[in-house]
């Protein structure tokens, strides 16, 4: 019953075998061993599993793998190459996306379980609004469908600091 | 967890068990085939290894909770050994590779262990260097792991090359085990004793600096291996089919269509039902198919969350745990010209991590057991697993990896998916990975019990409190059982329910006080699964009891017509508390005046106010000042600004403390405004994020942090109690804004609307 799907993930083409309807998250984690996105709620209610599909945030815990065929999927493992491409550099030439660097500099993670999804949301926000205000950051992380990005450790203040730091780095 | 990370390549199969071929101490390399399942805490080699490049490996059974333990440990070890913190690598939580065990929540005791081991080692290294360099110890100086004296120098690595430091570490305590009565004992683990010379705080170079948390880069790049990432050859994925209610027992298992799910199998033991498959998504689909057809007995033994207060009021309580002098308090209250009485309450809340429980277990036919986990007490879990499977603890190895925060729920080494995993692995003869769903976690993991409290204060003619009587009523919070073991009918640890006076009394000028805590078993304890299994949660016990005390103090201050901060200062001689109150008030721009605001609020716009709350815990003095806006029309309460102050002795890492204070406060504000576990007659109903609501980024206020560091009071705990300082301050600010005392949290729109209607 499994079918073959051709996916482009972090710039690399993969052919994977999966039952139709398998969520993208299970394919990324179990088949492609990309463990950056993690299972949180499985209901598109928290954002821990978020990845970018053609630059747009998608909750990989509910999106079927078929929905990603022919599109560019990016996990946090692929963020450095996204930034390299934006800077006209080759893949592998930068070690960290500015959002990742800002997450380190601002020491955002506590347990860190939700932070992969938080960084994905930050990359999407900064692509749309290069220098967001605190209100715009709060709005993006809370009111972008399908749900708020939740952090149980409560790192929201650190995330706001890090998004603004990343914005400065990316617009410098 | 080992610093180099867990990879498949890192596993070496030897003698029928799996182990990571890293970090076997030199004293234990007698035979590569020999499987070590524990280390002797009395040997230095069990704790610490100095490598030839002068880097240092420290092993401790305590684990990272997300608040930065691993960074703080590295700083403390580096300080005592006079090396850079970057030179410290840690192995955390693996029972076969760490000596001490113990609570990960107990930062102070865990830190003291590694600090003392480092201090003992430092003295031994000085002795070696003195002999090598031919100078006396007093003539030696150490910098960055290089010992100098008499014009010569030698690195630690050179000093120990080719030899082993034959040093005994004095310890007390026992490894955790389940005793004959079924109680789990030894959860504190081993304590390093004696008083080795320690570096004076005035000479600190590493402690007090913002050393970056070592785990952060791997967390943001996706390189970290989490407990949910463990994948073993031949491993089965499991999804659990849970009973229909907390008291249901199995009648029959639903049908599994093998044509649709050819790789899936149903596995059951007692009331433990699971579907396993080599493919995770197949296990998910097959479990979803089996669940609706699985028949369970009905049960309706819970009072329902709406009736919780009534239930607690009507319960026939046994004698309470008690602290204070009943006769003095009764007399003082009887003679007080004015008294203030109030009852407060809070529903059940839960830890609610973003990542549900997950565990992998490999139970071999020879009885060897390995469990990969994110439990917070590895030796405690080892004891529980050994008890459940009826094997000696020496047969069980716990491997720890990072995962979503536990916030206290795994402090006793129980509660999680490990029980399911070991039982399923035993039944299938294969390694099994059990991943709970969020709904399952929110329905079946342990909870922080709801409570009611009756508070009474007597005031003298000048408005000073002369006596306080507090009585809190709550189901207990010490149920550490593994759910899988309960459901399968296998041996479980037990704990005696009872009351627990958990406050640290901050107001020493109130000399007449009686604190009583009434306890009971879990609500629904007689059910097949033990009912609502109570467990400790961040700032346990004290969080609720301190809320009630602070709420009473705010009501008493209002009755006395006093400024709430000055009122607190007037009731303590503890200068540390006074200092943090004053510093926090200054940072918040606090204007001294009584609550509530006397300004008449007009129109339908938000009513604003400010309030204060404090807590003293683990050598830390906390003050919080909340500013709120209450919209009467909707009942919405927005915390617009919060100033949080802390003095916790010597601050180890100011930046990480700033992060912990802010994030812990967010958890507290979430509790103050939103959180409630709801349940009906049979089961928990708040089983996803739309029904168990927590604070969002938009609801997070501007947070201002005040830190006071001092060199004369040792170390305090700076992360934990940030959650407990939020709710009393928010409740006080609500009263200040509205003139109405809130006597229940959370301050949800529905409750606030009712309150303001009077």
HADDOCK unambig.tbl for C-alpha pairs under 7 A between the chains (distance, minus, plus):
assign (segid A and resid 22 and name CA) (segid B and resid 281 and name CA) 6.46 0.50 0.50
assign (segid A and resid 35 and name CA) (segid B and resid 222 and name CA) 6.44 0.50 0.50
assign (segid A and resid 35 and name CA) (segid B and resid 229 and name CA) 6.77 0.50 0.50
assign (segid A and resid 36 and name CA) (segid B and resid 222 and name CA) 4.32 0.50 0.50
assign (segid A and resid 39 and name CA) (segid B and resid 355 and name CA) 6.68 0.50 0.50
assign (segid A and resid 40 and name CA) (segid B and resid 354 and name CA) 5.45 0.50 0.50
assign (segid A and resid 40 and name CA) (segid B and resid 355 and name CA) 4.83 0.50 0.50
assign (segid A and resid 40 and name CA) (segid B and resid 356 and name CA) 6.72 0.50 0.50
assign (segid A and resid 40 and name CA) (segid B and resid 438 and name CA) 7.00 0.50 0.50
assign (segid A and resid 41 and name CA) (segid B and resid 437 and name CA) 6.90 0.50 0.50
assign (segid A and resid 41 and name CA) (segid B and resid 438 and name CA) 5.02 0.50 0.50
assign (segid A and resid 45 and name CA) (segid B and resid 689 and name CA) 6.39 0.50 0.50
assign (segid A and resid 76 and name CA) (segid B and resid 221 and name CA) 6.24 0.50 0.50
assign (segid A and resid 76 and name CA) (segid B and resid 222 and name CA) 6.36 0.50 0.50
assign (segid A and resid 77 and name CA) (segid B and resid 221 and name CA) 5.85 0.50 0.50
assign (segid A and resid 77 and name CA) (segid B and resid 222 and name CA) 5.74 0.50 0.50
assign (segid A and resid 100 and name CA) (segid B and resid 220 and name CA) 5.86 0.50 0.50
assign (segid A and resid 104 and name CA) (segid B and resid 216 and name CA) 6.09 0.50 0.50
assign (segid A and resid 104 and name CA) (segid B and resid 217 and name CA) 6.19 0.50 0.50
assign (segid A and resid 107 and name CA) (segid B and resid 216 and name CA) 6.97 0.50 0.50
assign (segid A and resid 109 and name CA) (segid B and resid 216 and name CA) 6.62 0.50 0.50
assign (segid A and resid 110 and name CA) (segid B and resid 66 and name CA) 4.29 0.50 0.50
assign (segid A and resid 110 and name CA) (segid B and resid 67 and name CA) 5.55 0.50 0.50
assign (segid A and resid 111 and name CA) (segid B and resid 65 and name CA) 6.64 0.50 0.50
assign (segid A and resid 111 and name CA) (segid B and resid 66 and name CA) 3.91 0.50 0.50
assign (segid A and resid 111 and name CA) (segid B and resid 403 and name CA) 6.70 0.50 0.50
assign (segid A and resid 111 and name CA) (segid B and resid 404 and name CA) 5.53 0.50 0.50
assign (segid A and resid 111 and name CA) (segid B and resid 405 and name CA) 5.35 0.50 0.50
assign (segid A and resid 112 and name CA) (segid B and resid 219 and name CA) 6.30 0.50 0.50
assign (segid A and resid 113 and name CA) (segid B and resid 354 and name CA) 6.97 0.50 0.50
assign (segid A and resid 113 and name CA) (segid B and resid 355 and name CA) 6.78 0.50 0.50
assign (segid A and resid 113 and name CA) (segid B and resid 403 and name CA) 6.47 0.50 0.50
assign (segid A and resid 113 and name CA) (segid B and resid 404 and name CA) 5.13 0.50 0.50
assign (segid A and resid 114 and name CA) (segid B and resid 354 and name CA) 6.79 0.50 0.50
assign (segid A and resid 116 and name CA) (segid B and resid 220 and name CA) 6.65 0.50 0.50
assign (segid A and resid 138 and name CA) (segid B and resid 697 and name CA) 5.55 0.50 0.50
assign (segid A and resid 138 and name CA) (segid B and resid 698 and name CA) 4.81 0.50 0.50
assign (segid A and resid 139 and name CA) (segid B and resid 698 and name CA) 6.37 0.50 0.50
assign (segid A and resid 141 and name CA) (segid B and resid 697 and name CA) 6.70 0.50 0.50
assign (segid A and resid 142 and name CA) (segid B and resid 696 and name CA) 6.38 0.50 0.50
assign (segid A and resid 142 and name CA) (segid B and resid 697 and name CA) 6.10 0.50 0.50
assign (segid A and resid 142 and name CA) (segid B and resid 698 and name CA) 5.96 0.50 0.50
assign (segid A and resid 148 and name CA) (segid B and resid 696 and name CA) 6.77 0.50 0.50
assign (segid A and resid 150 and name CA) (segid B and resid 696 and name CA) 6.35 0.50 0.50
assign (segid A and resid 151 and name CA) (segid B and resid 354 and name CA) 6.91 0.50 0.50
assign (segid A and resid 152 and name CA) (segid B and resid 353 and name CA) 5.94 0.50 0.50
assign (segid A and resid 152 and name CA) (segid B and resid 354 and name CA) 6.22 0.50 0.50
assign (segid A and resid 153 and name CA) (segid B and resid 663 and name CA) 5.89 0.50 0.50
assign (segid A and resid 153 and name CA) (segid B and resid 664 and name CA) 6.74 0.50 0.50
assign (segid A and resid 153 and name CA) (segid B and resid 667 and name CA) 6.82 0.50 0.50
assign (segid A and resid 154 and name CA) (segid B and resid 663 and name CA) 4.12 0.50 0.50
assign (segid A and resid 154 and name CA) (segid B and resid 664 and name CA) 6.34 0.50 0.50
assign (segid A and resid 154 and name CA) (segid B and resid 666 and name CA) 5.09 0.50 0.50
assign (segid A and resid 154 and name CA) (segid B and resid 667 and name CA) 5.92 0.50 0.50
assign (segid A and resid 155 and name CA) (segid B and resid 663 and name CA) 4.97 0.50 0.50
assign (segid A and resid 156 and name CA) (segid B and resid 697 and name CA) 5.47 0.50 0.50
assign (segid A and resid 158 and name CA) (segid B and resid 659 and name CA) 6.98 0.50 0.50
